[in-house]
Amino acid sequence: EAARLLLDKGAGVDRAVEKGQWKGATPLLVACYEGHVDAARLCLDRGADINLAADDGWTPLMVVCQTDPDEAVELLLKHNADVSRATRGSGSTPLHIALQNGHRDAARLLLERGADVEQADEAGWTPLMSVCRTGPVEAVELLLKHNADVSRATRGSGSTPLHIALQNG
């Protein structure tokens, strides 16, 4: 309710925090991080830029893929959030982030909206490689249903998803 009142008085929906840990974060990104789906919806209704990233490169979609994503992921995807954008530094996509945090429903939604199952991070790891290292078998099944390449190798060591799965039990 406070957010609505502030927006009604002209608060800037895309204004970023200037300093501190939230540097570059917009109200939409903060709402997503804090799990305030109604506030995120309000920001979007007021014209918030859905793909505006904080200084670290994280977008609202990436944030909800890390936290508690279901309703928020659906909301952001309905507003055409970029499913392929990568973070600065690690190069993680929303799909990488959802899978690394055990959010298979979010990963499924991302894949249905065109997330690239083969988009590698800065280290050359695809989502399949990552879940073979850390994730449950259901995540592997999901990626295989979307034709993830089982033969693609990592840069550097040349390990395939099978090598990675066997190394990690």
N, C-alpha and C positions, 0 to 999 in steps of 0.2 A: 504494500500500500504506500509506503514512503517513497519507493521508486517512482510510482505512478504520479504522486504529487510533485516530485522534483522534476520529472519529465514534463508535466503540465506547465511548470514555471519556466521551461526552456533549458533545462540542464542538457549539456551536450552528450548525445548518445554515442558519439564516436571519439569523444575526448579521452586521450590516454593519460595515465598516471605519469608524472614527470620524473620522479625519483623513487629510490627504494626498491624493495623486493618485487613490487608490482609494476616496475618501470615498463611503460609501453602498453600496459593492459587497459583495454576499453571496458566500459560497464558490461557489455555482453560477455566478455571473457571472464570478468569477475563473477558475474551471475552464474555462468556455467561451472566455474571452479567450485563455487560454494553450493552448487546443487539447487539453485533457485530457478527452476524451469519456468515458472510463471513470469518472473522478472526477465528472463532471457526472451520469452515470447513477447513481452512488452517492448523490450529494446528492438526486437526485429520488426514489430508492428510500427515502431517509430522511425524505421529506416536505418537501423544499425547495419554497418558493413560486416556481413557474416564472415568474410575471409580476412579481415584486418587482424594481423598478427602482433603479438607483443614483441618487444625487442629481442627476445630469445627465439623468435620464429614460431612460437606456439600459437595456433589458432583456437577459437572456441571449440571446433570439432575435435581437435587433438586433446584438449582438456577434458571433454566429456568422455572420450574414449579411454582416458586414464582413470577417471573417477567412477561414478555410478551412471552409466550411460543410457539405459534403454529409452526412456521417454525423451531425453534431451537429444540423443543421436537422431531419433526420428524427426524431431522438430527441426534440427539444423539441416538434415538432408532434404526435408521438404522445402527449405529455403535455399537450396542449391549450394550448400557448403562444398568446398573443394576437397574431394576425397583423395587426391593425389599429391597435395602439397606436403613437403617434407620439412622437418625441423632444421634449424641451423645447427651445425656441429655434428650431430649423430646421423642426420638424414632419415630419421624415422618418419613414417607416414602414419595417418590415423589407423590404418590396418595393422601395422607393426605394433602400435601402442595398445590397441584394443586386445590383440592376441597376447601381448606380453603381460597384460593385466587380467587375463582370464575372462574377458568379455566376449564370448563367442557369438552371442546374439548381435552385438554391435558389429562384430566382424562380418557376420552374415549380411547385415543391412548394408555395410560398406561395399561388399562384393556385389550385392544386387544393384547398387547404384554405380557400378563401374570401377571400383578400386582395382588397381593393377596388381594381380596376384604375384607378378614377377618383379615389381619395383623394389630394387635393393636399397639398403641404407648405405651410408658412407663407407662402411667396412665391407660392402659387397654381399651382405646377408639378405636373402629374400625372407618374406614372412614364413615360408615353409621351413627354411633353415633354422629360424629363431624358435619356432614351436617344436621342432625336433630336439632342440637343446633344452627347452624349459616347459613346454606345454603339454596338455593332456592329449590323448589320442583322438578325442573328438575334434580338436582344433586341426589336427593333421588331416582327418577325414574331410572336414569342411574345405580345406585348401585343395585337397586332391579332387573333390567334386567340382572345383572351379579350375581344374586343369593346371595346377601348379606343376612346374617342371621338376621331376624327381632326379634328373641327371645334371642339373646345373651345379657348378662347383663354386666354392667361395674363392675370392681373390686371395692370394697369398698361399694358403695351405693346399688348396684344391680339393677340400673336403666336400662331399655331396651330402644331401640330407640324410642318406642312409648311414654314412660314416658318423655324422653328428648324432643321430638317434642311437647308434650302437655305443658311442662313447658316453652317452648320458643315460643309459639304461632304459 
